[in-house]
Amino acid sequence: MNAWVRSGQDGPGRTNEAVIGEGTAPGFTRGTIDEIIAGRFACRAFSDAPVPRHIIEQILGVARFAPSGANIQPWHVHVLAGTARDEVSAALLRAHEEARDQHVSEYRYYASELPEPYLDRRQQFGRLFYGSLGIAQTDTEARSRQTARNYAFFGAPVGLIVTIDRRLEIGSWLDLGMFIQNVMLAAAGCGLQSCPQETFAKYHRILRSLLSIPAEQMVVCGISIGHANNAATRRLMPRAAVNEFASFRGFEN
Ligand SMILES: Cc1cc2nc3c(=O)[nH]c(=O)nc-3n(C[C@H](O)[C@H](O)[C@H](O)COP(=O)(O)O)c2cc1C
């Protein structure tokens, strides 16, 4: 077991195990912001229970209170449900099946050569993620089938496509990240789970035409939102302990 997954105290009353739970986060008081943050996980299996429009409006209505430099609020969201969601899914699944090499994201999410400790963490992610699905990491066909599930929004009744104006700078992407996290936390506050998905960025040309996304907007990611399927109500991924990413100075003791 490497250092970043070791169990132990992450803070008062918080162990790494504290964030591995059945939809909630043991060790946190139910309903508190800490519990909501620690109880969120990338959900990749949703039930088909519908999520009505007013709930999504409520989630976005809360998420818009994310901070942004000079309050420019650089987020744009396309909310998809029903036949609109199905149409997008069908088009992207077809592209993934028939023409995946002809599509590329407009931005690079990952560095081409990940330095440590990020490389080690990504490898751990691969082992845990594909291991949980019974997929050998060398099985490219099975991995591709798993990637395809992204385009069906993992069965979620609602999918968001998030875009940002390409004329904005990297600082606005910070703002957008805060907004996206707010969306997921607000969803969790409503008893819903979510999955942020950069896999949608690859098919921006198809999304642009289907959703009439203006040329100046760049597709950043999708977000699936819905009720977690019973089989998927837990977090798989551990976190590094606080002392591995934070240094403290000036405190007594
Ligand atoms: C911006 C962003 C994009 C992501 N894209 C995908 C994706 O395309 N498909 C996917 O299955 N998970 C995706 N994830 C989920 C991450 O794999 C997940 O957040 C990470 O492994 C930690 O797990 P946790 O969120 O359950 O704690 C993405 C996460 C973020 C923040």
The ligand as a Gaussian input file, in Angstrom:
#p B3LYP/6-31G(d) Opt

LIG

0 1
 C      -13.278000      17.407000     -14.283000
 C      -13.449000      15.933000     -14.072000
 C      -13.639000      15.099000     -15.156000
 C      -13.882000      13.726000     -14.970000
 N      -14.157000      12.949000     -16.059000
 C      -14.562000      11.678000     -15.872000
 C      -15.021000      10.918000     -16.982000
 O      -15.015000      11.382000     -18.128000
 N      -15.491000       9.666000     -16.756000
 C      -15.513000       9.132000     -15.490000
 O      -15.967000       7.982000     -15.339000
 N      -15.066000       9.827000     -14.414000
 C      -14.613000      11.088000     -14.576000
 N      -14.207000      11.844000     -13.505000
 C      -14.313000      11.275000     -12.144000
 C      -12.959000      10.993000     -11.506000
 O      -12.416000       9.802000     -12.017000
 C      -13.184000      10.902000      -9.982000
 O      -13.634000      12.147000      -9.510000
 C      -11.921000      10.517000      -9.237000
 O      -11.487000       9.230000      -9.607000
 C      -12.134000      10.554000      -7.716000
 O      -13.224000       9.726000      -7.361000
 P      -14.455000      10.302000      -6.539000
 O      -14.962000      11.519000      -7.267000
 O      -15.457000       9.172000      -6.549000
 O      -13.967000      10.627000      -5.173000
 C      -13.882000      13.180000     -13.667000
 C      -13.634000      14.032000     -12.573000
 C      -13.417000      15.376000     -12.772000
 C      -13.189000      16.272000     -11.580000

